[in-house]
Amino acid sequence: MSNRREFITLLGAAVAWPLAARAQQPAMPVVGILSSGSVSAFVDLLGAFRQGLKEAGYIEGQNVAIESRWAEGHFERLPELATELVQRRAAVIVTTGGSSNLAAKAASSIVPHVFLSQDDPVKLGLVISFNRPGGNATGMSLLTSPWWPSGWTS
């Protein structure tokens, strides 16, 4: 009889412990989006982003929150906006472009940072190398420099 009570007590504690832990955490993870541009310039990209999250099982408002910060061309605001997302305890910050990438990097070395860059992320200091990025940043770089074999002309 004693073993049965101990088992039920342990089982109850095992179930209650994760529920109590969840009660102390935010209701749902926050995905932060940081950009130097305006939301109107990223409508299609945001739609694809939300669709990708949905396909991965993350539905905005149900099990993930998305908070965007748009500098609207006011680049000097990016550090403040990045800090807001860190203070909001974003689970990840997604950035679009060199200035917002650097602002997110400066705001936190802990919050994961996913970037879209039109420049070399190694040159910008976002990652240590392509092979081993290190740190908290990863992403995609659109290196579009022209390449011409020697002797060719445009």
N, C-alpha and C positions, 0 to 999 in steps of 0.2 A: 504494500500500500504506500509506503514511504517513497519508494522508487517511482511510482506512478505520479505522485504529487510533485516530486522533484522534476520529473520529465515535463509535466504540464507547465510548471513554473518556468523552466528553461525555454520551452517552446514559446510561451507568451513573451518572455523577455527577448527572444530572438526575433519575433515578429514586431514587437513594439520598438525595438532599438532603431531599425531603419526608418520607421515612421517618425520617430522623434527627431532623428537626424535630418530628415527631409523638411520637417516643420521649421528648422532653423535656417534652411537655405532659401534663396529666392524661389518663387513659385515656378518659374521656368527660366531656362538660360536666355541670356541676351546676346544677340549678334549685333555688333556695332558696325555701322557703315560710315566711313569718313571720306569726304571728297572736297576738293577745292572748287568744284563746279557747282551746278545747280541740278536739282532733281529732274527738271525737264530734259536735260541732256542725257540722262541715264534711264529713261523710262523703259526702253526695250531691254537693257542690260539688267535692270531690277526685276523685270518680269521673268526673265530667264533664270535669274538667281533664285527667286522665290519658287519657281517650278523645280529647279534642281534640289532645293531643300525639301520640297514636298515629295519628290521621288525618293529622297533618302529617309522619308518618314517624319520630317519636321514641318509642321503646319503652323504658320504664323497665327498667334492668338490662342492656339490650343496647347502646343508643347514647346514653343519657342517665341520669343519676342524679338522684333527687329527694330532697332533705334538708329536713325540716320542723322548725321550731322553734315550739313552742306555749307561750305564757306561762301558760296555765291561769288567767287572771284576775289574775295577778301582773304588773301593768303595769310595775312598776319593773324587771322582768327584761328587758323588750324591748330596751333599748340593748345589753345583753350578748349577747342572742340574735342581734341583727342583726349585731353585730361578729363573732360566730362564723361566720356565713354569709359575710361579707366575707373573713375569714381563710381560710375553706375554698375561696376563689376561685370562688364561685358565678358562673356566667355571667350570671345574672339573678336578682333577688329579687322574688317575688310576695308582695304583702301584702293583708290583708283588714281594713280599718278604720283609723280615724284615728290611733290610738296607734301601731300597727305601721307605718303609712305614714310617720309622722314619725320613728320610730326608724330605719327603713331609709334615709330621706333623710339623717339625721344621721350614719349609719355610713359612707356613701360617696357621693361626688359623681361616681364613675366607673362603678361597677357599675350596669347598667341596672336600673330599678325599675319594675315594673308593678303598679299599685294598683287596688283596688276600694274606693271611698270612698262613704260615705253623706252626705258633706258637700262643700262647694264646694272643689275642689282648689286654686283660685286663692287663696281666703280662707285656707286652711291653709298656703299657701306651698309646696305640692308642685310646682306649675308656675307659670310667669309669666303665661300667659294660655291660654284655650281654643284660640285660633287658632294660637298659636306657643308650645307648652309650654316649649321650651328645656330645658336641663339633661339629666339622665339618667332622668327620670320620665315615664311615660305611663300611661294607664289608663282606667278607666270610673268615672263618678260617678253615683250614683243620687240625683239631686236630687228629693226627694219633697215639697217644700213645697207647701201648698195654694195654688191661684191662684183668686181670685174677682174677676170683673169688678166695677167700682165699682157700688154700688147693690144688689148681690146679698148675700144673707145665707145662712149655713149653717143 
